């Protein structure tokens, strides 16, 4: 079939068009790129959540600040990145390939869209037909419907927009047709949702935007701002029976000033009118071609001559619509209204050479799909791709910095541990030596104190008789056992008290000096182990602030507990006295000498 059409297209310039077996493979690329980008950002979101979990559980704020000052606001930064990723994911899910159709009134813009969709959806006919913007996009519903855009403030730059309740598809003739009594503003927008299953363009996320004639409203800047800035391809539908008008050029001048190198196609519609003038058709076609190429390359400067030749076509949209409408074998797509906007429901008569014009339209669709997919992929996803790269690079750098800082801290901790272990071993050795030195010092001090106290005690024991003589307490009564017991208690208490005082007077000063010297020696030993001056000062201060006062207590009561006095009168050299002394010498030897002196003194 294609070869037959090519053979009929004699005299037409060759096009560098790559023919594909799969007609819609170019459009599929956009969906594949969209799906792949959604997967990438889902992975980025998961990675960011893992980073957030890591910083929350494994790396506290204090630890992060210690590792690097850059971690101070990491938690807040991660939250902002999560919000940004969710926002980008929402934009990607809503992204579609958008094509905007512009031209003068009655040039056939709506008919071209109907031909591409293969069904009479938009109002078309003679005169000024489309009174506002109409956007056709796919829906998963089985029935088509439309929604009208509501704008709260048309003069505001940031318009609050909402959509009306869904209406039947037949309402488009009352809302968008210029002959209808219901008038809408020229920059108003109607959304038509057509079943995606009925058209491959809608199935592949393509949005087609119809517009009023560029000669209807002079305020075209608002059109561009509201409806054209996100368009991937612009199609100028011109009238092949005339030439490009200044109004059409002015509009695309403004588009080119707002959008960098827009993708523009020029469709010279109604080329079927040349069928009756075959001898002039080639000349007229060449004239149109030269003017269109000059407009794209010299005036707009949006493409090269070779690219411009690929984007200018001579078609008859009514013929294509008639042929494609008949190809459905009388079956009407769901929700369609075949008579809406059409002057004749039975189609349009085909002129001679319609096969070539149909082939030209098919070639236009192939080139259009290729450029639309490439442009939409580049404009819709390029910025998001860069943002994704920046996020991935940021978090990679963040985690690498964290890893490197962690390694540095680990190495520092290992070095510190080794130094601490060496210091610990050194301190352990010093402590062992210090312990031995202090033990020797304590032993020597104990021996010195013991010897000093023993000498003082011996001296006092030698003067014990004088001490007993100085006792002036209870009256001594050897015949009264109770009085004798009380006398003994008072005597023991007196001796304990006086001996303690005398020992303190004799030994306290020397013992105190010796203890202080020992403390200073021990403090010096421990201070030599420390490196911090503050710690050394604390040790020395504790020595200076310590107070030591020795106390002496002689337990005479327990010492004399086994002493048994015998105050009976007897001869000292009697046989019985001598025998008793010999038998009990071991038991009473130490006590009897002291008590004997005491008794003899008293006697």
Buried (B, 14 or more C-beta within 10 A) or exposed (E): EEEEBEEBBEEBEEEEEEEEEEEBEBBBBBBEBBEEBBEBBEEBBEBBEEBBEEBEEEBEBEBBEEBBEBBEEBEEBBEEBBEEBEEBBEEBEEBBBBBBBBBBBBBBBBBBBBBBBBBBBBBBBEEBBBBBBBBBBBBEBEBBBBBBBEBEEEEEEEEEEEEEEBBEBBBBBBBBBBEBEEEBEBBBBBBBBBBBBBBBBBBBBBBBBBBBBBBBEEEBEBBBEBBBEBBBBBBBBBBBEEBBBEBBBBBBBBBBEEBEEBBBBBBBBBBBBBBEEEEEBEEBBEEBBEBBBBBBBEEBEBBEEEBBBBBBBBBBBBBBBBBBBEEEEEEEBEBBBEEBBBEEEEBBEBBEBBBBBBBBBBBBBBBBBBBBBBBBBEBBBEEBBEBBEEBBEEBEEBBEBBEEBBEEBEEEEEEEEEEEEEEEEEBEEBBEEBEEEBEEBEEEBEEEBEEBBEEBBEEBEEEBEEBBEEBEEBEEEBEEEEBBEBBBEEBBBBBBEBBBEBBBEBBBEBBBEBBBEBBEBBBEBBBEBBEEEEEBEEBBEEBEEEEEEBEBEBEBEEBBEEBEBEEEEEEEEEEEEEEBEEEEEEEBEEBBEBBBEBBEEEE
